[in-house]
Amino acid sequence: MATQNQEMSCKELVELLTEYLEGTLLPADRLSFDEHLALCEGCRIYLDQMRTTIRTLGRLREELIPPQAKENLLRVFRTWKA
Ligand SMILES: [Zn+2]
């Protein structure tokens, strides 16, 4: 994951969510992640939902974020920003 001096998109945030929740995100990426969360209510809600799911299951599994769920989420974001 390359460090970039540009804002993280919702799509990038979703792709990094697993690493973020596992605490394995690089410091630079984590900073971008937190900055995006501060500005984006949709991603905050999504993160909350993921944390609730993880608490319920007691662990994090990659299949909790199936591609179809990502697509649905990103479609919602696009609608909100339109
Ligand atoms: Zn977002």
PDB file of the backbone (N, CA, C, O) and the ligand in Angstrom, with CONECT records:
HET     ZN  A 101       1
ATOM      1  N   MET A   1       0.855  -1.208   0.000  1.00  0.00           N
ATOM      2  CA  MET A   1       0.000   0.000   0.000  1.00  0.00           C
ATOM      3  C   MET A   1       0.879   1.242   0.000  1.00  0.00           C
ATOM      4  O   MET A   1       1.532   1.542   0.999  1.00  0.00           O
ATOM      5  N   ALA A   2       0.897   1.945  -1.085  1.00  0.00           N
ATOM      6  CA  ALA A   2       1.753   3.124  -1.206  1.00  0.00           C
ATOM      7  C   ALA A   2       1.151   4.312  -0.460  1.00  0.00           C
ATOM      8  O   ALA A   2      -0.066   4.489  -0.410  1.00  0.00           O
ATOM      9  N   THR A   3       2.013   5.096   0.101  1.00  0.00           N
ATOM     10  CA  THR A   3       1.560   6.313   0.768  1.00  0.00           C
ATOM     11  C   THR A   3       1.350   7.402  -0.281  1.00  0.00           C
ATOM     12  O   THR A   3       2.220   7.663  -1.112  1.00  0.00           O
ATOM     13  N   GLN A   4       0.178   8.029  -0.223  1.00  0.00           N
ATOM     14  CA  GLN A   4      -0.138   9.040  -1.226  1.00  0.00           C
ATOM     15  C   GLN A   4      -0.613  10.307  -0.534  1.00  0.00           C
ATOM     16  O   GLN A   4      -1.246  10.266   0.521  1.00  0.00           O
ATOM     17  N   ASN A   5      -0.291  11.429  -1.154  1.00  0.00           N
ATOM     18  CA  ASN A   5      -0.710  12.711  -0.602  1.00  0.00           C
ATOM     19  C   ASN A   5      -2.036  13.143  -1.194  1.00  0.00           C
ATOM     20  O   ASN A   5      -2.187  14.278  -1.644  1.00  0.00           O
ATOM     21  N   GLN A   6      -2.986  12.240  -1.191  1.00  0.00           N
ATOM     22  CA  GLN A   6      -4.313  12.600  -1.673  1.00  0.00           C
ATOM     23  C   GLN A   6      -5.328  11.974  -0.745  1.00  0.00           C
ATOM     24  O   GLN A   6      -5.044  11.016  -0.027  1.00  0.00           O
ATOM     25  N   GLU A   7      -6.520  12.542  -0.779  1.00  0.00           N
ATOM     26  CA  GLU A   7      -7.543  12.051   0.131  1.00  0.00           C
ATOM     27  C   GLU A   7      -7.936  10.621  -0.202  1.00  0.00           C
ATOM     28  O   GLU A   7      -8.003  10.222  -1.365  1.00  0.00           O
ATOM     29  N   MET A   8      -8.188   9.883   0.833  1.00  0.00           N
ATOM     30  CA  MET A   8      -8.645   8.515   0.669  1.00  0.00           C
ATOM     31  C   MET A   8     -10.099   8.536   0.208  1.00  0.00           C
ATOM     32  O   MET A   8     -10.909   9.324   0.696  1.00  0.00           O
ATOM     33  N   SER A   9     -10.409   7.663  -0.731  1.00  0.00           N
ATOM     34  CA  SER A   9     -11.793   7.556  -1.180  1.00  0.00           C
ATOM     35  C   SER A   9     -12.535   6.545  -0.310  1.00  0.00           C
ATOM     36  O   SER A   9     -11.922   5.783   0.438  1.00  0.00           O
ATOM     37  N   CYS A  10     -13.857   6.549  -0.418  1.00  0.00           N
ATOM     38  CA  CYS A  10     -14.657   5.578   0.336  1.00  0.00           C
ATOM     39  C   CYS A  10     -14.269   4.161  -0.075  1.00  0.00           C
ATOM     40  O   CYS A  10     -14.208   3.264   0.766  1.00  0.00           O
ATOM     41  N   LYS A  11     -14.012   3.961  -1.341  1.00  0.00           N
ATOM     42  CA  LYS A  11     -13.649   2.632  -1.834  1.00  0.00           C
ATOM     43  C   LYS A  11     -12.340   2.174  -1.192  1.00  0.00           C
ATOM     44  O   LYS A  11     -12.217   1.022  -0.777  1.00  0.00           O
ATOM     45  N   GLU A  12     -11.373   3.070  -1.114  1.00  0.00           N
ATOM     46  CA  GLU A  12     -10.091   2.720  -0.504  1.00  0.00           C
ATOM     47  C   GLU A  12     -10.264   2.412   0.975  1.00  0.00           C
ATOM     48  O   GLU A  12      -9.656   1.484   1.508  1.00  0.00           O
ATOM     49  N   LEU A  13     -11.102   3.204   1.627  1.00  0.00           N
ATOM     50  CA  LEU A  13     -11.334   2.982   3.051  1.00  0.00           C
ATOM     51  C   LEU A  13     -11.927   1.592   3.283  1.00  0.00           C
ATOM     52  O   LEU A  13     -11.491   0.864   4.176  1.00  0.00           O
ATOM     53  N   VAL A  14     -12.911   1.236   2.484  1.00  0.00           N
ATOM     54  CA  VAL A  14     -13.544  -0.077   2.649  1.00  0.00           C
ATOM     55  C   VAL A  14     -12.517  -1.182   2.446  1.00  0.00           C
ATOM     56  O   VAL A  14     -12.543  -2.197   3.142  1.00  0.00           O
ATOM     57  N   GLU A  15     -11.607  -0.982   1.485  1.00  0.00           N
ATOM     58  CA  GLU A  15     -10.610  -2.008   1.201  1.00  0.00           C
ATOM     59  C   GLU A  15      -9.596  -2.147   2.344  1.00  0.00           C
ATOM     60  O   GLU A  15      -8.999  -3.208   2.528  1.00  0.00           O
ATOM     61  N   LEU A  16      -9.411  -1.066   3.107  1.00  0.00           N
ATOM     62  CA  LEU A  16      -8.444  -1.092   4.212  1.00  0.00           C
ATOM     63  C   LEU A  16      -9.084  -1.416   5.554  1.00  0.00           C
ATOM     64  O   LEU A  16      -8.405  -1.503   6.577  1.00  0.00           O
ATOM     65  N   LEU A  17     -10.412  -1.595   5.531  1.00  0.00           N
ATOM     66  CA  LEU A  17     -11.139  -1.732   6.788  1.00  0.00           C
ATOM     67  C   LEU A  17     -10.661  -2.928   7.619  1.00  0.00           C
ATOM     68  O   LEU A  17     -10.519  -2.832   8.838  1.00  0.00           O
ATOM     69  N   THR A  18     -10.421  -4.034   6.954  1.00  0.00           N
ATOM     70  CA  THR A  18      -9.979  -5.228   7.685  1.00  0.00           C
ATOM     71  C   THR A  18      -8.663  -4.971   8.405  1.00  0.00           C
ATOM     72  O   THR A  18      -8.510  -5.306   9.580  1.00  0.00           O
ATOM     73  N   GLU A  19      -7.714  -4.373   7.688  1.00  0.00           N
ATOM     74  CA  GLU A  19      -6.412  -4.086   8.295  1.00  0.00           C
ATOM     75  C   GLU A  19      -6.554  -3.068   9.428  1.00  0.00           C
ATOM     76  O   GLU A  19      -5.889  -3.171  10.459  1.00  0.00           O
ATOM     77  N   TYR A  20      -7.427  -2.090   9.220  1.00  0.00           N
ATOM     78  CA  TYR A  20      -7.652  -1.079  10.250  1.00  0.00           C
ATOM     79  C   TYR A  20      -8.149  -1.727  11.539  1.00  0.00           C
ATOM     80  O   TYR A  20      -7.637  -1.450  12.624  1.00  0.00           O
ATOM     81  N   LEU A  21      -9.151  -2.590  11.404  1.00  0.00           N
ATOM     82  CA  LEU A  21      -9.759  -3.216  12.577  1.00  0.00           C
ATOM     83  C   LEU A  21      -8.816  -4.211  13.230  1.00  0.00           C
ATOM     84  O   LEU A  21      -8.922  -4.474  14.428  1.00  0.00           O
ATOM     85  N   GLU A  22      -7.898  -4.763  12.453  1.00  0.00           N
ATOM     86  CA  GLU A  22      -6.935  -5.710  13.015  1.00  0.00           C
ATOM     87  C   GLU A  22      -5.705  -4.995  13.573  1.00  0.00           C
ATOM     88  O   GLU A  22      -4.848  -5.610  14.207  1.00  0.00           O
ATOM     89  N   GLY A  23      -5.633  -3.671  13.324  1.00  0.00           N
ATOM     90  CA  GLY A  23      -4.503  -2.904  13.833  1.00  0.00           C
ATOM     91  C   GLY A  23      -3.221  -3.108  13.053  1.00  0.00           C
ATOM     92  O   GLY A  23      -2.132  -2.858  13.569  1.00  0.00           O
ATOM     93  N   THR A  24      -3.340  -3.561  11.812  1.00  0.00           N
ATOM     94  CA  THR A  24      -2.153  -3.828  11.007  1.00  0.00           C
ATOM     95  C   THR A  24      -1.931  -2.775   9.927  1.00  0.00           C
ATOM     96  O   THR A  24      -1.041  -2.910   9.087  1.00  0.00           O
ATOM     97  N   LEU A  25      -2.749  -1.726   9.957  1.00  0.00           N
ATOM     98  CA  LEU A  25      -2.622  -0.665   8.959  1.00  0.00           C
ATOM     99  C   LEU A  25      -1.330   0.129   9.196  1.00  0.00           C
ATOM    100  O   LEU A  25      -0.947   0.376  10.340  1.00  0.00           O
ATOM    101  N   LEU A  26      -0.672   0.523   8.113  1.00  0.00           N
ATOM    102  CA  LEU A  26       0.512   1.364   8.238  1.00  0.00           C
ATOM    103  C   LEU A  26       0.115   2.713   8.830  1.00  0.00           C
ATOM    104  O   LEU A  26      -0.986   3.197   8.567  1.00  0.00           O
ATOM    105  N   PRO A  27       0.991   3.329   9.624  1.00  0.00           N
ATOM    106  CA  PRO A  27       0.663   4.612  10.267  1.00  0.00           C
ATOM    107  C   PRO A  27       0.160   5.668   9.287  1.00  0.00           C
ATOM    108  O   PRO A  27      -0.799   6.379   9.587  1.00  0.00           O
ATOM    109  N   ALA A  28       0.786   5.778   8.134  1.00  0.00           N
ATOM    110  CA  ALA A  28       0.368   6.789   7.148  1.00  0.00           C
ATOM    111  C   ALA A  28      -1.029   6.485   6.625  1.00  0.00           C
ATOM    112  O   ALA A  28      -1.842   7.393   6.446  1.00  0.00           O
ATOM    113  N   ASP A  29      -1.306   5.207   6.380  1.00  0.00           N
ATOM    114  CA  ASP A  29      -2.628   4.820   5.907  1.00  0.00           C
ATOM    115  C   ASP A  29      -3.677   5.018   6.990  1.00  0.00           C
ATOM    116  O   ASP A  29      -4.810   5.413   6.715  1.00  0.00           O
ATOM    117  N   ARG A  30      -3.281   4.738   8.218  1.00  0.00           N
ATOM    118  CA  ARG A  30      -4.212   4.900   9.325  1.00  0.00           C
ATOM    119  C   ARG A  30      -4.596   6.371   9.501  1.00  0.00           C
ATOM    120  O   ARG A  30      -5.742   6.689   9.819  1.00  0.00           O
ATOM    121  N   LEU A  31      -3.638   7.249   9.292  1.00  0.00           N
ATOM    122  CA  LEU A  31      -3.905   8.679   9.384  1.00  0.00           C
ATOM    123  C   LEU A  31      -4.920   9.095   8.325  1.00  0.00           C
ATOM    124  O   LEU A  31      -5.879   9.810   8.615  1.00  0.00           O
ATOM    125  N   SER A  32      -4.699   8.643   7.101  1.00  0.00           N
ATOM    126  CA  SER A  32      -5.639   8.955   6.022  1.00  0.00           C
ATOM    127  C   SER A  32      -7.011   8.375   6.326  1.00  0.00           C
ATOM    128  O   SER A  32      -8.037   9.003   6.063  1.00  0.00           O
ATOM    129  N   PHE A  33      -7.018   7.183   6.879  1.00  0.00           N
ATOM    130  CA  PHE A  33      -8.261   6.503   7.239  1.00  0.00           C
ATOM    131  C   PHE A  33      -9.036   7.347   8.257  1.00  0.00           C
ATOM    132  O   PHE A  33     -10.227   7.607   8.084  1.00  0.00           O
ATOM    133  N   ASP A  34      -8.346   7.765   9.311  1.00  0.00           N
ATOM    134  CA  ASP A  34      -9.001   8.560  10.356  1.00  0.00           C
ATOM    135  C   ASP A  34      -9.480   9.904   9.821  1.00  0.00           C
ATOM    136  O   ASP A  34     -10.547  10.387  10.201  1.00  0.00           O
ATOM    137  N   GLU A  35      -8.685  10.503   8.938  1.00  0.00           N
ATOM    138  CA  GLU A  35      -9.091  11.786   8.358  1.00  0.00           C
ATOM    139  C   GLU A  35     -10.359  11.627   7.529  1.00  0.00           C
ATOM    140  O   GLU A  35     -11.255  12.470   7.564  1.00  0.00           O
ATOM    141  N   HIS A  36     -10.412  10.527   6.784  1.00  0.00           N
ATOM    142  CA  HIS A  36     -11.600  10.281   5.978  1.00  0.00           C
ATOM    143  C   HIS A  36     -12.817  10.054   6.888  1.00  0.00           C
ATOM    144  O   HIS A  36     -13.899  10.581   6.631  1.00  0.00           O
ATOM    145  N   LEU A  37     -12.630   9.277   7.936  1.00  0.00           N
ATOM    146  CA  LEU A  37     -13.736   8.994   8.865  1.00  0.00           C
ATOM    147  C   LEU A  37     -14.292  10.276   9.475  1.00  0.00           C
ATOM    148  O   LEU A  37     -15.499  10.400   9.680  1.00  0.00           O
ATOM    149  N   ALA A  38     -13.405  11.227   9.765  1.00  0.00           N
ATOM    150  CA  ALA A  38     -13.833  12.472  10.394  1.00  0.00           C
ATOM    151  C   ALA A  38     -14.749  13.270   9.473  1.00  0.00           C
ATOM    152  O   ALA A  38     -15.567  14.065   9.934  1.00  0.00           O
ATOM    153  N   LEU A  39     -14.606  13.051   8.166  1.00  0.00           N
ATOM    154  CA  LEU A  39     -15.348  13.842   7.190  1.00  0.00           C
ATOM    155  C   LEU A  39     -16.518  13.091   6.560  1.00  0.00           C
ATOM    156  O   LEU A  39     -17.379  13.704   5.929  1.00  0.00           O
ATOM    157  N   CYS A  40     -16.554  11.781   6.725  1.00  0.00           N
ATOM    158  CA  CYS A  40     -17.502  10.967   5.969  1.00  0.00           C
ATOM    159  C   CYS A  40     -18.397  10.163   6.909  1.00  0.00           C
ATOM    160  O   CYS A  40     -17.968   9.170   7.497  1.00  0.00           O
ATOM    161  N   GLU A  41     -19.640  10.605   7.041  1.00  0.00           N
ATOM    162  CA  GLU A  41     -20.564   9.926   7.941  1.00  0.00           C
ATOM    163  C   GLU A  41     -20.866   8.507   7.465  1.00  0.00           C
ATOM    164  O   GLU A  41     -21.004   7.595   8.280  1.00  0.00           O
ATOM    165  N   GLY A  42     -20.966   8.321   6.178  1.00  0.00           N
ATOM    166  CA  GLY A  42     -21.273   6.998   5.634  1.00  0.00           C
ATOM    167  C   GLY A  42     -20.259   5.959   6.073  1.00  0.00           C
ATOM    168  O   GLY A  42     -20.625   4.843   6.442  1.00  0.00           O
ATOM    169  N   CYS A  43     -18.984   6.324   6.034  1.00  0.00           N
ATOM    170  CA  CYS A  43     -17.940   5.375   6.421  1.00  0.00           C
ATOM    171  C   CYS A  43     -17.935   5.156   7.933  1.00  0.00           C
ATOM    172  O   CYS A  43     -17.621   4.061   8.399  1.00  0.00           O
ATOM    173  N   ARG A  44     -18.282   6.190   8.699  1.00  0.00           N
ATOM    174  CA  ARG A  44     -18.364   6.005  10.159  1.00  0.00           C
ATOM    175  C   ARG A  44     -19.446   4.987  10.494  1.00  0.00           C
ATOM    176  O   ARG A  44     -19.253   4.117  11.343  1.00  0.00           O
ATOM    177  N   ILE A  45     -20.585   5.105   9.817  1.00  0.00           N
ATOM    178  CA  ILE A  45     -21.684   4.169  10.049  1.00  0.00           C
ATOM    179  C   ILE A  45     -21.263   2.766   9.656  1.00  0.00           C
ATOM    180  O   ILE A  45     -21.541   1.797  10.363  1.00  0.00           O
ATOM    181  N   TYR A  46     -20.589   2.671   8.521  1.00  0.00           N
ATOM    182  CA  TYR A  46     -20.144   1.360   8.055  1.00  0.00           C
ATOM    183  C   TYR A  46     -19.164   0.735   9.043  1.00  0.00           C
ATOM    184  O   TYR A  46     -19.247  -0.456   9.343  1.00  0.00           O
ATOM    185  N   LEU A  47     -18.244   1.542   9.542  1.00  0.00           N
ATOM    186  CA  LEU A  47     -17.257   1.051  10.507  1.00  0.00           C
ATOM    187  C   LEU A  47     -17.956   0.571  11.785  1.00  0.00           C
ATOM    188  O   LEU A  47     -17.602  -0.467  12.344  1.00  0.00           O
ATOM    189  N   ASP A  48     -18.948   1.339  12.236  1.00  0.00           N
ATOM    190  CA  ASP A  48     -19.711   0.936  13.425  1.00  0.00           C
ATOM    191  C   ASP A  48     -20.379  -0.416  13.208  1.00  0.00           C
ATOM    192  O   ASP A  48     -20.373  -1.279  14.085  1.00  0.00           O
ATOM    193  N   GLN A  49     -20.954  -0.579  12.019  1.00  0.00           N
ATOM    194  CA  GLN A  49     -21.635  -1.840  11.718  1.00  0.00           C
ATOM    195  C   GLN A  49     -20.658  -3.003  11.720  1.00  0.00           C
ATOM    196  O   GLN A  49     -20.969  -4.093  12.200  1.00  0.00           O
ATOM    197  N   MET A  50     -19.472  -2.757  11.176  1.00  0.00           N
ATOM    198  CA  MET A  50     -18.457  -3.810  11.147  1.00  0.00           C
ATOM    199  C   MET A  50     -18.015  -4.178  12.558  1.00  0.00           C
ATOM    200  O   MET A  50     -17.842  -5.353  12.883  1.00  0.00           O
ATOM    201  N   ARG A  51     -17.836  -3.146  13.395  1.00  0.00           N
ATOM    202  CA  ARG A  51     -17.410  -3.417  14.776  1.00  0.00           C
ATOM    203  C   ARG A  51     -18.470  -4.213  15.523  1.00  0.00           C
ATOM    204  O   ARG A  51     -18.149  -5.117  16.295  1.00  0.00           O
ATOM    205  N   THR A  52     -19.741  -3.871  15.289  1.00  0.00           N
ATOM    206  CA  THR A  52     -20.830  -4.604  15.927  1.00  0.00           C
ATOM    207  C   THR A  52     -20.829  -6.057  15.471  1.00  0.00           C
ATOM    208  O   THR A  52     -21.006  -6.975  16.272  1.00  0.00           O
ATOM    209  N   THR A  53     -20.628  -6.247  14.185  1.00  0.00           N
ATOM    210  CA  THR A  53     -20.594  -7.604  13.633  1.00  0.00           C
ATOM    211  C   THR A  53     -19.456  -8.398  14.241  1.00  0.00           C
ATOM    212  O   THR A  53     -19.623  -9.567  14.591  1.00  0.00           O
ATOM    213  N   ILE A  54     -18.295  -7.765  14.365  1.00  0.00           N
ATOM    214  CA  ILE A  54     -17.116  -8.441  14.911  1.00  0.00           C
ATOM    215  C   ILE A  54     -17.349  -8.805  16.376  1.00  0.00           C
ATOM    216  O   ILE A  54     -16.987  -9.895  16.820  1.00  0.00           O
ATOM    217  N   ARG A  55     -17.962  -7.871  17.127  1.00  0.00           N
ATOM    218  CA  ARG A  55     -18.252  -8.172  18.529  1.00  0.00           C
ATOM    219  C   ARG A  55     -19.178  -9.371  18.620  1.00  0.00           C
ATOM    220  O   ARG A  55     -19.002 -10.244  19.470  1.00  0.00           O
ATOM    221  N   THR A  56     -20.169  -9.406  17.733  1.00  0.00           N
ATOM    222  CA  THR A  56     -21.142 -10.495  17.744  1.00  0.00           C
ATOM    223  C   THR A  56     -20.476 -11.831  17.449  1.00  0.00           C
ATOM    224  O   THR A  56     -20.761 -12.837  18.099  1.00  0.00           O
ATOM    225  N   LEU A  57     -19.602 -11.831  16.479  1.00  0.00           N
ATOM    226  CA  LEU A  57     -18.959 -13.077  16.064  1.00  0.00           C
ATOM    227  C   LEU A  57     -17.723 -13.391  16.886  1.00  0.00           C
ATOM    228  O   LEU A  57     -17.268 -14.534  16.936  1.00  0.00           O
ATOM    229  N   GLY A  58     -17.176 -12.344  17.543  1.00  0.00           N
ATOM    230  CA  GLY A  58     -15.991 -12.562  18.357  1.00  0.00           C
ATOM    231  C   GLY A  58     -14.702 -12.592  17.567  1.00  0.00           C
ATOM    232  O   GLY A  58     -13.629 -12.815  18.127  1.00  0.00           O
ATOM    233  N   ARG A  59     -14.802 -12.369  16.274  1.00  0.00           N
ATOM    234  CA  ARG A  59     -13.582 -12.355  15.464  1.00  0.00           C
ATOM    235  C   ARG A  59     -13.880 -11.699  14.119  1.00  0.00           C
ATOM    236  O   ARG A  59     -15.034 -11.511  13.736  1.00  0.00           O
ATOM    237  N   LEU A  60     -12.830 -11.368  13.433  1.00  0.00           N
ATOM    238  CA  LEU A  60     -12.959 -10.727  12.128  1.00  0.00           C
ATOM    239  C   LEU A  60     -12.626 -11.725  11.028  1.00  0.00           C
ATOM    240  O   LEU A  60     -11.609 -12.416  11.074  1.00  0.00           O
ATOM    241  N   ARG A  61     -13.494 -11.781  10.058  1.00  0.00           N
ATOM    242  CA  ARG A  61     -13.242 -12.680   8.930  1.00  0.00           C
ATOM    243  C   ARG A  61     -13.399 -11.914   7.634  1.00  0.00           C
ATOM    244  O   ARG A  61     -14.309 -11.099   7.482  1.00  0.00           O
ATOM    245  N   GLU A  62     -12.504 -12.185   6.706  1.00  0.00           N
ATOM    246  CA  GLU A  62     -12.482 -11.471   5.433  1.00  0.00           C
ATOM    247  C   GLU A  62     -13.819 -11.568   4.712  1.00  0.00           C
ATOM    248  O   GLU A  62     -14.241 -10.625   4.042  1.00  0.00           O
ATOM    249  N   GLU A  63     -14.481 -12.708   4.851  1.00  0.00           N
ATOM    250  CA  GLU A  63     -15.727 -12.898   4.109  1.00  0.00           C
ATOM    251  C   GLU A  63     -16.884 -12.064   4.666  1.00  0.00           C
ATOM    252  O   GLU A  63     -17.990 -12.081   4.126  1.00  0.00           O
ATOM    253  N   LEU A  64     -16.614 -11.336   5.751  1.00  0.00           N
ATOM    254  CA  LEU A  64     -17.645 -10.431   6.262  1.00  0.00           C
ATOM    255  C   LEU A  64     -17.852  -9.269   5.306  1.00  0.00           C
ATOM    256  O   LEU A  64     -18.874  -8.587   5.372  1.00  0.00           O
ATOM    257  N   ILE A  65     -16.896  -9.037   4.421  1.00  0.00           N
ATOM    258  CA  ILE A  65     -17.005  -7.941   3.459  1.00  0.00           C
ATOM    259  C   ILE A  65     -17.007  -8.526   2.052  1.00  0.00           C
ATOM    260  O   ILE A  65     -16.036  -8.387   1.308  1.00  0.00           O
ATOM    261  N   PRO A  66     -18.101  -9.177   1.697  1.00  0.00           N
ATOM    262  CA  PRO A  66     -18.156  -9.746   0.350  1.00  0.00           C
ATOM    263  C   PRO A  66     -18.176  -8.641  -0.702  1.00  0.00           C
ATOM    264  O   PRO A  66     -18.634  -7.533  -0.425  1.00  0.00           O
ATOM    265  N   PRO A  67     -17.688  -8.931  -1.897  1.00  0.00           N
ATOM    266  CA  PRO A  67     -17.629  -7.910  -2.956  1.00  0.00           C
ATOM    267  C   PRO A  67     -18.978  -7.250  -3.199  1.00  0.00           C
ATOM    268  O   PRO A  67     -19.044  -6.043  -3.432  1.00  0.00           O
ATOM    269  N   GLN A  68     -20.052  -8.030  -3.146  1.00  0.00           N
ATOM    270  CA  GLN A  68     -21.375  -7.469  -3.409  1.00  0.00           C
ATOM    271  C   GLN A  68     -21.730  -6.419  -2.361  1.00  0.00           C
ATOM    272  O   GLN A  68     -22.339  -5.402  -2.691  1.00  0.00           O
ATOM    273  N   ALA A  69     -21.358  -6.651  -1.108  1.00  0.00           N
ATOM    274  CA  ALA A  69     -21.639  -5.691  -0.048  1.00  0.00           C
ATOM    275  C   ALA A  69     -20.870  -4.406  -0.287  1.00  0.00           C
ATOM    276  O   ALA A  69     -21.392  -3.313  -0.068  1.00  0.00           O
ATOM    277  N   LYS A  70     -19.628  -4.536  -0.738  1.00  0.00           N
ATOM    278  CA  LYS A  70     -18.836  -3.347  -1.061  1.00  0.00           C
ATOM    279  C   LYS A  70     -19.510  -2.546  -2.160  1.00  0.00           C
ATOM    280  O   LYS A  70     -19.594  -1.321  -2.081  1.00  0.00           O
ATOM    281  N   GLU A  71     -19.987  -3.233  -3.177  1.00  0.00           N
ATOM    282  CA  GLU A  71     -20.633  -2.550  -4.299  1.00  0.00           C
ATOM    283  C   GLU A  71     -21.874  -1.807  -3.826  1.00  0.00           C
ATOM    284  O   GLU A  71     -22.103  -0.661  -4.215  1.00  0.00           O
ATOM    285  N   ASN A  72     -22.681  -2.462  -2.979  1.00  0.00           N
ATOM    286  CA  ASN A  72     -23.888  -1.812  -2.472  1.00  0.00           C
ATOM    287  C   ASN A  72     -23.533  -0.575  -1.666  1.00  0.00           C
ATOM    288  O   ASN A  72     -24.177   0.467  -1.790  1.00  0.00           O
ATOM    289  N   LEU A  73     -22.510  -0.699  -0.845  1.00  0.00           N
ATOM    290  CA  LEU A  73     -22.083   0.415  -0.015  1.00  0.00           C
ATOM    291  C   LEU A  73     -21.643   1.591  -0.873  1.00  0.00           C
ATOM    292  O   LEU A  73     -22.039   2.730  -0.629  1.00  0.00           O
ATOM    293  N   LEU A  74     -20.831   1.313  -1.867  1.00  0.00           N
ATOM    294  CA  LEU A  74     -20.293   2.378  -2.705  1.00  0.00           C
ATOM    295  C   LEU A  74     -21.403   3.043  -3.519  1.00  0.00           C
ATOM    296  O   LEU A  74     -21.328   4.231  -3.831  1.00  0.00           O
ATOM    297  N   ARG A  75     -22.422   2.274  -3.855  1.00  0.00           N
ATOM    298  CA  ARG A  75     -23.550   2.847  -4.577  1.00  0.00           C
ATOM    299  C   ARG A  75     -24.285   3.841  -3.667  1.00  0.00           C
ATOM    300  O   ARG A  75     -24.707   4.907  -4.115  1.00  0.00           O
ATOM    301  N   VAL A  76     -24.432   3.484  -2.399  1.00  0.00           N
ATOM    302  CA  VAL A  76     -25.071   4.384  -1.436  1.00  0.00           C
ATOM    303  C   VAL A  76     -24.266   5.678  -1.310  1.00  0.00           C
ATOM    304  O   VAL A  76     -24.833   6.771  -1.307  1.00  0.00           O
ATOM    305  N   PHE A  77     -22.951   5.547  -1.207  1.00  0.00           N
ATOM    306  CA  PHE A  77     -22.099   6.731  -1.095  1.00  0.00           C
ATOM    307  C   PHE A  77     -22.281   7.641  -2.299  1.00  0.00           C
ATOM    308  O   PHE A  77     -22.405   8.857  -2.155  1.00  0.00           O
ATOM    309  N   ARG A  78     -22.297   7.054  -3.472  1.00  0.00           N
ATOM    310  CA  ARG A  78     -22.432   7.865  -4.691  1.00  0.00           C
ATOM    311  C   ARG A  78     -23.756   8.611  -4.680  1.00  0.00           C
ATOM    312  O   ARG A  78     -23.833   9.758  -5.121  1.00  0.00           O
ATOM    313  N   THR A  79     -24.800   7.958  -4.175  1.00  0.00           N
ATOM    314  CA  THR A  79     -26.108   8.595  -4.118  1.00  0.00           C
ATOM    315  C   THR A  79     -26.080   9.786  -3.166  1.00  0.00           C
ATOM    316  O   THR A  79     -26.609  10.854  -3.475  1.00  0.00           O
ATOM    317  N   TRP A  80     -25.451   9.590  -1.995  1.00  0.00           N
ATOM    318  CA  TRP A  80     -25.413  10.652  -1.007  1.00  0.00           C
ATOM    319  C   TRP A  80     -24.657  11.874  -1.510  1.00  0.00           C
ATOM    320  O   TRP A  80     -25.007  13.010  -1.192  1.00  0.00           O
ATOM    321  N   LYS A  81     -23.623  11.626  -2.295  1.00  0.00           N
ATOM    322  CA  LYS A  81     -22.786  12.731  -2.742  1.00  0.00           C
ATOM    323  C   LYS A  81     -23.315  13.399  -3.996  1.00  0.00           C
ATOM    324  O   LYS A  81     -22.818  14.450  -4.403  1.00  0.00           O
ATOM    325  N   ALA A  82     -24.313  12.798  -4.604  1.00  0.00           N
ATOM    326  CA  ALA A  82     -24.847  13.346  -5.862  1.00  0.00           C
ATOM    327  C   ALA A  82     -25.619  14.632  -5.597  1.00  0.00           C
ATOM    328  O   ALA A  82     -26.143  15.240  -6.530  1.00  0.00           O
TER     329      ALA A  82
HETATM  330 ZN    ZN A 101     -16.292   7.576   3.053  1.00  0.00          ZN2+
END
